[in-house]
Amino acid sequence: ALPSAAARSSTKSPAPAPAPQQHPSSAAASSVSAPVAAPQQPVSSSAAALPAKPPLRREELASMPVSFTAGAAASGSSSSCEVGPVRRILCYGDSLTAGFASNGTQFEPYGRTMAERLAAAGAACEVAVCGLSGKTAHEMVATSSTSLADIVGNRGKGLRRALEEEGPFDLVLIMAGTNDMGHGAKLDVILQDLQRLHSICHERGVPTAVLAPPPAPTAGAAREAARRQFVAELRALARGMRGAVAFVDPADLVPAGAPGLWERDGLHFTPAG
């Protein structure tokens, strides 16, 4: 089990829109609390059913990170002896992290559902989400100390800045690279940029989970073959990063052929997905 962020450090470091081609600095973007929702259509029948809530509006993610709390963290309970410490998690990435859906009129960040799933399993948590629609891993590296605006007009802190101003965190999940692939970036360059993003966390003692770019169901066999090659190389990279504690290929959880889980653009998950 990971030690809580509070245990590692008691202070913070100083400090409708067009569908992105899944290819969304200014004054500080403060965390904003929002209701927690469950998937409208669980992928696994074994998962406990949770009441569905409406997806978020774009303006609810206007200034990121946005935080979702569940369990004792949501109730304000301070009885850590009964529920354990509140775990703080940051989900960082592009529109797939933001949960871009319905051509940018709705958003369902996976972090919102994750917060409630963890709470249902007995883990009180706060999950912060920063999903920058249309942005590449390369752009995320370049703006890690500042902030950036995405293609739907939302703004988010760079990763380094988010860690310094919003931390400490127990874990950071990073899912990026899809837009780089869409722009034709070389796979080795994308890998280097992803490694840099994870290193920003590892240098601060924060472990990371590596989330690979998911399939694009309508993009064709050649794109999927390139993605699978990239996933294999990213998995190997993750094994070599001491601070990486998990690797996930979203295709294992949300298959490309799963009905009702993919948007019409063939690139983004539906709120259920």
Disulfide bonds with the S-S distance in Angstrom:
none
